[in-house]
Amino acid sequence: MTVSKRATIYFDADVHRALRLKAAATNRSMSAIVNEAGRMALAEDAVDLAAVGQRVAEPSVSFEAFVRDLHDRGRL
């Protein structure tokens, strides 16, 4: 059984209205919709973090060095 925690969040008025309408149209609560969206965002983050972990051994290049290289090669 999942324990729910209460939180107060503020939406833009249009987002709030859209969520209310979606909740009514899908016969779900706004909380269920927001929980699902949060889970999806966190799942995407987990995929991104895994990709970063796989690339940790790759050499890094600073922004300045990259732009300088582009300029030196006539790409800018």
Helices and strands as residue ranges (DSSP letters): H 13-26, H 30-54, H 63-72
